[in-house]
């Protein structure tokens, strides 16, 4: 990856996957790159509003930087498709919610002369509505210039956490996994609005609102693809099933 501080306006950046998060990437990186996007069903109107080009998968893969913004479940197939079209020294990044599996897949399936940095923005379209400055992003070294990538993210105002894919997934199983598990359970309860509320309840519902509009693939990745999520879920189920009603309430 060349010196981005001098060449940002000239660097082509391909985003593969133009869903909600791909569009968020395009919105915030648009001023810095020549952005080209690919999606099997692209939102042409949104692309035009953001000033980005909709291109073929091959054309997106031939950019100097390629960002993988598709569901983790589709990553292997996409990696196999783009591998023959990547140029030497291309920088490939992913933005998935889990890192161990994607990092291993990228290292296995992409050419040896391609640079790889695994990332996980710890925010989404809902939490980034007011801008991304001050939000957090995890950066995992795989094969390439992770320190320069981290430096660029810091210039965008992001708080960068450098970690390994394995350490990331251990932490994310607790932090993201537990949040999404509880939030989705509360969503299914369909709690009604009431005037009788507390700050703690409002904070809880705020967490629910932040994941309310997440695509199902996000929930699946966080709780299904993270190798450490299973232990957290089993512990949560064990503790909740062991709960007893307070003795004062259980008296006849």
C-alpha positions as a Python dict, from the first residue, in 0.01 Angstrom:
ca = {
    (1, 'X'): (0, 0, 0),
    (2, 'X'): (153, 333, -102),
    (3, 'X'): (172, 647, 112),
    (4, 'X'): (-197, 726, 150),
    (5, 'X'): (-130, 1071, 295),
    (6, 'X'): (-22, 1199, -50),
    (7, 'X'): (-220, 980, -288),
    (8, 'X'): (-563, 937, -129),
    (9, 'X'): (-756, 1128, -399),
    (10, 'X'): (-604, 906, -668),
    (11, 'X'): (-640, 564, -505),
    (12, 'X'): (-920, 342, -629),
    (13, 'X'): (-1119, 161, -363),
    (14, 'X'): (-1359, -121, -447),
    (15, 'X'): (-1639, -207, -205),
    (16, 'X'): (-1782, -553, -257),
    (17, 'X'): (-2123, -550, -95),
    (18, 'X'): (-2328, -231, -109),
    (19, 'X'): (-2575, -295, 170),
    (20, 'X'): (-2621, -71, 472),
    (21, 'X'): (-2261, -97, 586),
    (22, 'X'): (-2113, -79, 238),
    (23, 'X'): (-2306, 243, 189),
    (24, 'X'): (-2176, 375, 522),
    (25, 'X'): (-1820, 304, 407),
    (26, 'X'): (-1882, 484, 78),
    (27, 'X'): (-2029, 783, 258),
    (28, 'X'): (-1733, 836, 489),
    (29, 'X'): (-1450, 733, 255),
    (30, 'X'): (-1591, 910, -51),
    (31, 'X'): (-1386, 1226, 5),
    (32, 'X'): (-1063, 1024, 19),
    (33, 'X'): (-1089, 765, -259),
    (34, 'X'): (-1219, 697, -606),
    (35, 'X'): (-1487, 452, -494),
    (36, 'X'): (-1633, 175, -707),
    (37, 'X'): (-1894, -63, -568),
    (38, 'X'): (-2027, -404, -660),
    (39, 'X'): (-2342, -571, -534),
    (40, 'X'): (-2565, -840, -681),
    (41, 'X'): (-2858, -599, -641),
    (42, 'X'): (-2704, -251, -612),
    (43, 'X'): (-2900, 51, -496),
    (44, 'X'): (-2827, 266, -803),
    (45, 'X'): (-3003, 574, -666),
    (46, 'X'): (-2803, 558, -343),
    (47, 'X'): (-2479, 512, -537),
    (48, 'X'): (-2557, 820, -744),
    (49, 'X'): (-2631, 1027, -434),
    (50, 'X'): (-2299, 919, -284),
    (51, 'X'): (-2113, 986, -608),
    (52, 'X'): (-1971, 634, -643),
    (53, 'X'): (-1953, 412, -950),
    (54, 'X'): (-2137, 81, -974),
    (55, 'X'): (-1908, -171, -1146),
    (56, 'X'): (-1867, -543, -1206),
    (57, 'X'): (-1715, -773, -946),
    (58, 'X'): (-1402, -802, -1158),
    (59, 'X'): (-1364, -424, -1180),
    (60, 'X'): (-1410, -382, -806),
    (61, 'X'): (-1148, -650, -742),
    (62, 'X'): (-897, -467, -963),
    (63, 'X'): (-895, -158, -742),
    (64, 'X'): (-586, -75, -537),
    (65, 'X'): (-782, -132, -216),
    (66, 'X'): (-1067, -383, -188),
    (67, 'X'): (-1310, -381, 104),
    (68, 'X'): (-1520, -692, 163),
    (69, 'X'): (-1855, -582, 304),
    (70, 'X'): (-2070, -887, 243),
    (71, 'X'): (-2207, -1133, 502),
    (72, 'X'): (-1945, -1363, 651),
    (73, 'X'): (-2143, -1660, 519),
    (74, 'X'): (-2072, -1547, 160),
    (75, 'X'): (-1707, -1457, 206),
    (76, 'X'): (-1548, -1784, 92),
    (77, 'X'): (-1734, -1783, -240),
    (78, 'X'): (-1648, -1417, -300),
    (79, 'X'): (-1280, -1470, -218),
    (80, 'X'): (-1259, -1753, -469),
    (81, 'X'): (-1423, -1532, -734),
    (82, 'X'): (-1205, -1227, -684),
    (83, 'X'): (-867, -1401, -629),
    (84, 'X'): (-776, -1423, -1002),
    (85, 'X'): (-852, -1052, -1054),
    (86, 'X'): (-654, -903, -767),
    (87, 'X'): (-337, -719, -866),
    (88, 'X'): (-5, -763, -681),
    (89, 'X'): (18, -543, -371),
    (90, 'X'): (-360, -493, -360),
    (91, 'X'): (-475, -426, -5),
    (92, 'X'): (-778, -636, 95),
    (93, 'X'): (-974, -556, 409),
    (94, 'X'): (-1287, -711, 552),
    (95, 'X'): (-1531, -546, 794),
    (96, 'X'): (-1705, -850, 943),
    (97, 'X'): (-1813, -897, 1303),
    (98, 'X'): (-1591, -1203, 1350),
    (99, 'X'): (-1228, -1225, 1260),
    (100, 'X'): (-1079, -1572, 1315),
    (101, 'X'): (-1257, -1744, 1026),
    (102, 'X'): (-1243, -1455, 775),
    (103, 'X'): (-874, -1387, 847),
    (104, 'X'): (-789, -1753, 789),
    (105, 'X'): (-997, -1765, 470),
    (106, 'X'): (-834, -1453, 326),
    (107, 'X'): (-487, -1586, 402),
    (108, 'X'): (-570, -1924, 248),
    (109, 'X'): (-757, -1815, -65),
    (110, 'X'): (-594, -1488, -172),
    (111, 'X'): (-264, -1473, -367),
    (112, 'X'): (56, -1446, -165),
    (113, 'X'): (138, -1107, -319),
    (114, 'X'): (-184, -951, -187),
    (115, 'X'): (-181, -757, 141),
    (116, 'X'): (-448, -841, 400),
    (117, 'X'): (-573, -654, 705),
    (118, 'X'): (-879, -778, 896),
    (119, 'X'): (-1091, -503, 1051),
    (120, 'X'): (-1409, -477, 1251),
    (121, 'X'): (-1575, -135, 1286),
    (122, 'X'): (-1740, -150, 1629),
    (123, 'X'): (-2035, 53, 1507),
    (124, 'X'): (-2306, 40, 1245),
    (125, 'X'): (-2532, 276, 1052),
    (126, 'X'): (-2745, 344, 1360),
    (127, 'X'): (-2460, 428, 1599),
    (128, 'X'): (-2278, 626, 1326),
    (129, 'X'): (-2572, 855, 1245),
    (130, 'X'): (-2395, 1144, 1416),
    (131, 'X'): (-2061, 1073, 1247),
    (132, 'X'): (-1781, 825, 1306),
    (133, 'X'): (-1538, 1045, 1500),
    (134, 'X'): (-1467, 888, 1838),
    (135, 'X'): (-1608, 549, 1742),
    (136, 'X'): (-1395, 236, 1767),
    (137, 'X'): (-1251, -1, 1508),
    (138, 'X'): (-1053, -321, 1563),
    (139, 'X'): (-755, -382, 1334),
    (140, 'X'): (-607, -732, 1310),
    (141, 'X'): (-273, -790, 1133),
    (142, 'X'): (-286, -1073, 880),
    (143, 'X'): (-39, -997, 601),
    (144, 'X'): (42, -637, 526),
    (145, 'X'): (57, -277, 647),
    (146, 'X'): (-179, -284, 944),
    (147, 'X'): (3, 4, 1114),
    (148, 'X'): (-51, 234, 814),
    (149, 'X'): (-414, 126, 794),
    (150, 'X'): (-451, 201, 1166),
    (151, 'X'): (-287, 542, 1118),
    (152, 'X'): (-536, 629, 842),
    (153, 'X'): (-831, 528, 1059),
    (154, 'X'): (-697, 751, 1336),
    (155, 'X'): (-686, 1043, 1092),
    (156, 'X'): (-1056, 981, 1033),
    (157, 'X'): (-1106, 1027, 1406),
    (158, 'X'): (-1158, 661, 1491),
    (159, 'X'): (-1030, 500, 1810),
    (160, 'X'): (-817, 209, 1683),
    (161, 'X'): (-774, -114, 1876),
    (162, 'X'): (-500, -340, 1739),
    (163, 'X'): (-559, -702, 1832),
    (164, 'X'): (-530, -1054, 1695),
    (165, 'X'): (-823, -1230, 1527),
    (166, 'X'): (-842, -1482, 1811),
    (167, 'X'): (-834, -1221, 2088),
    (168, 'X'): (-1090, -1017, 1898),
    (169, 'X'): (-1335, -1306, 1881),
    (170, 'X'): (-1291, -1390, 2249),
    (171, 'X'): (-1374, -1033, 2347),
    (172, 'X'): (-1651, -991, 2087),
    (173, 'X'): (-1830, -1306, 2205),
    (174, 'X'): (-1887, -1131, 2535),
    (175, 'X'): (-1927, -768, 2429),
    (176, 'X'): (-2121, -798, 2105),
    (177, 'X'): (-2260, -1146, 2153),
    (178, 'X'): (-2423, -1074, 2487),
    (179, 'X'): (-2560, -737, 2369),
    (180, 'X'): (-2719, -885, 2057),
    (181, 'X'): (-2850, -1189, 2241),
    (182, 'X'): (-3028, -983, 2507),
    (183, 'X'): (-3143, -715, 2260),
    (184, 'X'): (-3294, -971, 2025),
    (185, 'X'): (-3473, -1145, 2311),
    (186, 'X'): (-3623, -812, 2418),
    (187, 'X'): (-3722, -739, 2058),
    (188, 'X'): (-3914, -1065, 2048),
    (189, 'X'): (-4093, -968, 2370),
    (190, 'X'): (-4238, -667, 2185),
    (191, 'X'): (-4234, -446, 2494),
    (192, 'X'): (-4490, -165, 2487),
    (193, 'X'): (-4424, 202, 2550),
    (194, 'X'): (-4511, 323, 2898),
    (195, 'X'): (-4485, 643, 3096),
    (196, 'X'): (-4353, 446, 3391),
    (197, 'X'): (-3988, 413, 3301),
    (198, 'X'): (-3643, 451, 3451),
    (199, 'X'): (-3305, 561, 3322),
    (200, 'X'): (-3178, 204, 3342),
    (201, 'X'): (-3473, 76, 3135),
    (202, 'X'): (-3425, 357, 2882),
    (203, 'X'): (-3058, 261, 2850),
    (204, 'X'): (-3159, -100, 2793),
    (205, 'X'): (-3408, -4, 2522),
    (206, 'X'): (-3148, 222, 2363),
    (207, 'X'): (-2929, -86, 2316),
    (208, 'X'): (-3225, -264, 2160),
    (209, 'X'): (-3283, 23, 1919),
    (210, 'X'): (-2919, 15, 1808),
    (211, 'X'): (-2955, -342, 1677),
    (212, 'X'): (-3324, -331, 1583),
    (213, 'X'): (-3254, -272, 1212),
    (214, 'X'): (-2949, -497, 1175),
    (215, 'X'): (-2971, -748, 894),
    (216, 'X'): (-3024, -1110, 1007),
    (217, 'X'): (-2676, -1189, 874),
    (218, 'X'): (-2523, -964, 1141),
    (219, 'X'): (-2692, -1157, 1422),
    (220, 'X'): (-2590, -1486, 1261),
    (221, 'X'): (-2227, -1379, 1229),
    (222, 'X'): (-2200, -1249, 1585),
    (223, 'X'): (-2360, -1551, 1752),
    (224, 'X'): (-2317, -1824, 1489),
    (225, 'X'): (-1977, -1764, 1329),
    (226, 'X'): (-1783, -1658, 1638),
    (227, 'X'): (-1608, -1970, 1773),
    (228, 'X'): (-1637, -1843, 2130),
    (229, 'X'): (-2002, -1737, 2125),
    (230, 'X'): (-2132, -2085, 2204),
    (231, 'X'): (-1978, -2089, 2553),
    (232, 'X'): (-2123, -1747, 2629),
    (233, 'X'): (-2471, -1851, 2513),
    (234, 'X'): (-2461, -2172, 2717),
    (235, 'X'): (-2354, -1981, 3028),
    (236, 'X'): (-2630, -1725, 2974),
    (237, 'X'): (-2896, -1997, 2932),
    (238, 'X'): (-2770, -2185, 3236),
    (239, 'X'): (-2781, -1879, 3460),
    (240, 'X'): (-3121, -1759, 3340),
    (241, 'X'): (-3277, -2104, 3375),
    (242, 'X'): (-3144, -2124, 3731),
    (243, 'X'): (-3311, -1799, 3836),
    (244, 'X'): (-3580, -1829, 4105),
    (245, 'X'): (-3852, -1583, 4185),
    (246, 'X'): (-3762, -1373, 4492),
    (247, 'X'): (-3886, -1554, 4803),
    (248, 'X'): (-4115, -1264, 4898),
    (249, 'X'): (-4296, -1293, 4566),
    (250, 'X'): (-4317, -1670, 4565),
    (251, 'X'): (-4509, -1696, 4894),
    (252, 'X'): (-4871, -1803, 4860),
}
